[in-house]
Amino acid sequence: MKISIKGIGVLGGFGCGIGDLNKALITGKRSSSTMVIKTTGGDIEVPAFLANTDRLKSFVNKRDLRRIDHYIRMAILGCFLALEDADMLHANRGKMGIIIATGYGSTCNTFDLQNSVITEAAPFCSPIQFSNSVHNAAATYISILLKEVGPNLSVSHYDMSITSAFLSAYQWLQEERVESVLVGSVDEYSKILGYFWHCLYNKGNKKEGFVGKMNPEHAIIGEGANFFVLARENETASPYGFIEDVKMGNFKRRGINLPENAAFFLGADGYSECDEQYAEYIPEKALVASYSHLYGGLPVGTGFDIAIAALSNKSGTIFKSGDSSIFNSNRLNVIRHNENLGSRRICCLKLGAGGSYGWISLNQ
């Protein structure tokens, strides 16, 4: 069964909306910020791709946002952008399911909550902070704002979260539990991640620069949200194409059965232990690309690859890839310039920790 992509909503270091993502693909430009983290050894600076949620005010009353943190704001904005793109914001959506994936969850709010319990004299923690810290908080706020009473699911499977969410959405539509599914993912920057990045790539010595094999451009921490409105295929063609298949497994146990006649969008963000193994499992001379230089390193980065694949279907163009150390292999045919998509399908592939993998195949 083919699944139609009706609408897309994205925000991240490249901007807000599918138009900004398309512009970033064409120009190769994105905006990184420098975050300052105070430590006992002094201030350290960490680069990050951050998302701006100012546009949320055009969808939701400010009064309804005053108790919502940045993580939940990103998720809400992503879902509204997707519904707007699908022209379903004010339409009768029928029975719609909601699935939200996250690798880290609401980290900033959770750490703030823990800190308040440890350091403050108050006997109880903030009930607002506590309710916003649970993993299904974002999905709950979205269902309330949209007044949706269909099935609601939150998925946390680290860098396989988005693939797992799409697999569930695929099953819901195949079993006709719902008429459409709003599926998306969200992750945020936190000081804990910033300090980890500093220790891993900088080791506190600016003169030494970055260490290890990874290009720091592909390891910069990213945050953002990516949402999709999915429905069963009908007579009306989708400009973004269709999702053909979703697969998950373990490549160390059974290898990977990848689709034929495909260009591969690789989730190579500098954090996975498996980045260097892409060359081993991709078919020889297959067209490959990586776009993590636009959105940064985050567990749900595959969602941005799916959005880019949908834009490629719409334009008939495979956008030029960013550079990456995994492309040193002569086995891979890296897309250095915009190319005609032709009759190819696109496979968004992510290799994760411990041999896990997930891929989502899209076709025009």
C-alpha positions in Angstrom: 0.0 0.0 0.0 1.2 3.5 -0.9 0.9 6.3 1.6 0.3 9.8 0.3 2.1 12.8 1.8 -0.4 15.6 2.0 1.5 18.2 3.9 4.8 18.9 5.5 5.8 21.2 8.4 9.4 21.8 9.4 11.5 24.1 11.5 15.2 24.1 12.5 18.5 25.9 12.0 17.6 26.5 8.3 14.4 28.4 9.1 10.7 27.8 9.5 8.5 26.2 6.9 9.0 24.0 3.9 9.9 27.1 1.8 12.9 27.9 4.0 14.1 24.3 3.8 13.8 24.4 0.0 15.8 27.7 0.0 18.5 26.2 2.2 18.8 23.2 -0.2 19.3 25.5 -3.1 21.7 28.0 -1.5 23.4 25.6 1.0 23.0 28.3 3.7 21.9 27.8 7.3 22.3 29.8 10.5 24.1 28.4 13.5 24.2 30.1 16.9 26.9 30.1 19.6 25.7 28.9 23.0 27.6 29.9 26.1 27.7 27.3 28.9 28.9 28.3 32.4 31.1 25.7 34.1 33.4 25.6 37.1 36.3 25.8 34.7 34.9 28.9 33.0 32.6 29.6 30.1 32.7 27.4 27.1 31.2 28.2 23.7 29.3 25.6 21.6 27.8 25.9 18.1 24.2 24.8 17.6 21.4 24.9 15.0 18.5 26.4 16.8 14.8 26.7 15.8 12.7 29.8 16.1 9.1 29.4 17.2 7.9 33.0 16.8 5.5 32.0 14.0 3.5 30.0 16.4 1.7 33.2 17.5 -0.1 33.2 14.1 -1.7 29.8 14.9 -2.3 29.8 18.7 -3.4 32.4 21.1 -0.6 33.8 23.3 -2.6 33.1 26.4 -2.6 29.4 25.5 1.2 29.4 25.1 2.3 30.9 28.4 2.8 27.6 30.2 4.3 25.7 27.3 8.1 25.3 27.0 10.3 25.5 23.9 10.2 21.7 23.2 6.4 21.6 23.1 6.2 24.9 21.1 8.4 23.4 18.4 6.1 20.3 18.1 2.9 22.4 18.0 4.3 24.8 15.4 5.5 21.8 13.2 2.1 20.2 13.3 0.3 23.5 12.4 2.7 24.1 9.5 2.0 20.6 8.2 -1.8 21.0 8.4 -1.6 24.4 6.8 0.5 23.0 3.9 -2.1 20.2 3.5 -4.9 22.7 3.5 -6.4 20.9 6.5 -6.0 23.5 9.2 -9.7 24.5 9.2 -11.2 21.6 7.2 -13.0 18.6 8.5 -10.2 16.2 9.1 -12.3 13.1 9.9 -10.7 10.6 12.2 -7.0 11.6 12.5 -4.3 9.8 14.5 -1.4 11.6 16.1 2.1 10.1 16.5 5.1 12.1 17.8 8.6 10.7 17.9 11.6 12.0 20.0 15.0 10.8 20.8 15.8 12.9 23.8 12.4 14.1 25.0 11.9 17.3 26.9 15.4 17.5 28.2 15.7 21.1 29.2 12.4 21.0 31.2 13.3 17.7 32.8 16.8 18.9 33.9 15.3 22.1 35.2 12.8 20.1 37.2 15.5 17.9 38.7 17.6 20.9 39.6 14.7 22.6 41.3 14.0 19.5 43.4 17.7 19.2 44.4 18.6 22.9 45.1 15.4 24.6 46.1 13.9 24.6 49.6 10.3 24.1 48.4 9.0 20.6 49.4 7.3 20.0 46.0 8.4 20.6 42.5 6.4 22.8 40.0 3.4 20.9 38.7 3.7 22.7 35.4 7.3 21.6 34.9 6.4 18.1 35.9 3.5 17.8 33.5 5.6 19.2 30.6 8.5 16.9 31.3 6.7 13.6 30.5 7.3 12.2 27.0 3.7 12.4 25.8 3.2 16.1 26.8 3.7 17.4 23.3 1.2 14.9 21.8 -1.3 15.8 24.5 -1.1 19.6 23.9 -1.5 19.0 20.1 -4.6 16.8 20.5 -6.1 19.4 22.8 -5.5 22.3 20.5 -6.7 20.4 17.5 -9.6 18.8 19.4 -8.6 15.4 18.0 -9.9 12.3 19.8 -8.3 9.7 17.6 -5.4 7.4 18.6 -2.5 9.2 20.1 1.0 7.8 20.4 4.4 9.0 21.6 7.5 7.1 20.4 11.0 7.2 22.0 13.5 4.9 20.2 16.5 7.3 20.0 17.7 7.5 16.4 15.1 5.0 15.3 12.2 7.0 16.7 11.1 8.6 13.4 11.2 5.3 11.5 9.3 3.6 14.3 6.7 6.4 14.2 6.2 6.0 10.4 5.9 2.3 10.8 3.1 2.8 13.2 1.4 5.3 11.0 1.7 3.0 8.0 0.0 0.2 10.0 -2.8 2.5 11.2 -3.6 3.6 7.7 -3.3 0.0 6.3 -5.7 -1.3 8.9 -8.1 1.7 8.3 -8.1 2.7 11.9 -7.9 6.4 10.9 -8.4 8.4 7.7 -5.2 10.3 8.1 -2.2 10.5 10.5 -0.3 13.5 11.7 3.1 12.0 12.3 6.2 14.0 13.3 9.2 14.3 15.5 10.9 16.9 17.7 14.2 17.2 19.7 15.8 20.2 21.4 19.2 21.5 22.3 20.2 21.4 25.9 23.2 22.5 27.9 23.9 18.8 28.7 24.2 18.1 25.0 26.3 21.2 24.5 28.8 20.1 27.2 29.0 16.6 25.8 29.8 18.1 22.3 32.5 20.3 23.9 34.1 17.3 25.6 33.9 15.1 22.5 35.1 17.4 19.8 36.9 20.3 21.5 38.3 18.8 24.7 38.4 22.3 26.2 41.3 23.4 24.0 40.4 25.8 21.3 44.0 25.7 19.8 43.7 22.0 19.2 40.4 22.4 17.4 38.3 19.4 16.6 39.5 15.9 17.2 38.6 12.6 15.7 37.6 11.6 12.2 34.3 13.4 12.0 33.9 16.8 10.3 32.5 19.1 13.0 30.1 20.5 10.4 28.2 17.2 10.6 28.4 17.0 14.4 26.9 20.4 15.4 24.0 19.9 17.7 20.7 20.5 16.0 17.1 21.0 17.2 13.8 21.3 15.5 10.6 19.6 14.4 9.4 17.9 11.3 5.7 16.9 10.8 3.8 15.1 8.0 0.1 14.6 7.2 -0.2 11.1 5.8 -3.3 9.5 4.1 -4.1 6.4 2.1 -3.5 6.8 -1.6 -6.4 8.0 -3.6 -7.1 9.3 -7.1 -5.6 12.7 -6.4 -1.8 12.6 -6.9 0.3 14.1 -4.1 2.9 16.6 -5.2 5.3 15.2 -2.6 4.9 11.6 -3.9 4.2 8.5 -1.8 5.7 6.4 0.9 6.2 2.9 -0.5 7.7 1.0 2.4 9.1 1.3 5.9 11.6 -1.2 7.3 13.5 -1.7 10.6 15.9 -4.3 11.7 19.5 -5.1 12.7 22.2 -5.1 10.0 24.7 -7.0 12.1 22.4 -10.0 12.4 20.6 -10.1 9.0 22.1 -7.4 6.8 19.9 -4.9 5.0 17.6 -5.5 2.2 17.5 -2.1 0.4 15.2 -1.0 -2.4 16.4 -1.1 -6.0 16.8 1.8 -8.3 17.1 4.2 -5.4 19.1 7.3 -4.4 20.0 7.1 -0.7 19.7 10.0 1.7 22.0 9.0 4.6 21.4 10.0 8.2 25.1 10.8 8.8 25.2 13.4 11.6 28.5 12.6 13.3 26.9 11.0 16.4 26.2 7.5 15.3 28.9 4.8 15.7 27.6 3.5 12.4 28.4 6.5 10.2 31.5 4.8 8.8 29.6 1.7 7.9 27.3 3.2 5.3 29.9 2.5 2.6 29.8 -1.2 3.5 26.1 -1.6 3.1 25.1 0.8 0.3 25.2 -0.8 -3.2 28.3 0.0 -5.1 28.2 3.3 -7.1 24.7 4.1 -5.8 23.8 7.8 -5.7 24.1 9.0 -2.1 23.6 12.3 -0.3 23.6 13.7 3.3 21.9 16.9 4.4 22.8 17.0 8.1 24.9 20.1 7.4 21.5 22.0 7.1 19.8 20.7 10.3 22.6 19.4 12.5 23.0 16.3 14.6 19.9 15.1 16.4 18.2 11.7 16.8 15.2 12.6 14.7 17.2 14.0 11.8 15.8 11.3 9.5 12.5 13.3 9.5 14.3 16.2 7.7 15.7 13.7 5.2 12.1 12.6 4.5 11.0 16.2 4.0 13.9 16.8 1.6 13.0 13.6 -0.3 9.4 14.8 -0.6 10.8 18.1 -2.0 12.9 16.2 -4.5 9.8 14.3 -5.6 7.9 17.6 -6.1 10.7 19.3 -8.1 12.0 16.2 -9.8 15.5 17.2 -8.6 17.9 15.5 -6.2 19.6 18.4 -4.4 23.4 18.5 -4.0 24.8 16.8 -0.9 26.7 18.3 1.9 30.3 17.1 2.5 30.9 14.3 5.0 33.9 12.2 6.1 31.9 9.0 5.2 32.1 10.0 1.5 35.8 9.3 1.4 34.9 5.8 0.1 35.3 5.3 -3.7 32.3 2.9 -3.5 29.8 5.8 -3.1 28.6 8.1 -5.9 28.1 11.3 -4.0 25.6 13.8 -5.5 27.9 16.9 -5.9 25.5 18.9 -8.1 21.7 19.0 -8.5 20.6 16.0 -10.5 17.5 14.9 -12.3 15.6 12.5 -10.2 14.2 10.6 -13.2 12.4 7.4 -12.3 14.4 6.7 -9.2 12.8 6.2 -5.8 14.5 7.8 -2.7 15.5 5.7 0.4 16.1 7.6 3.6 18.4 5.4 5.5 19.6 5.6 9.1 22.2 3.3 10.7 22.0 3.4 14.5 23.7 2.1 17.5 24.1 -1.6 18.1 23.4 -2.6 14.5 19.9 -1.1 14.4 18.7 0.4 11.1 15.6 2.0 9.6 14.7 3.1 6.1 11.8 4.8 4.5 11.3 4.6 0.7 9.5 7.3 -1.2 8.5 7.4 -4.9 6.9 9.9 -7.2 
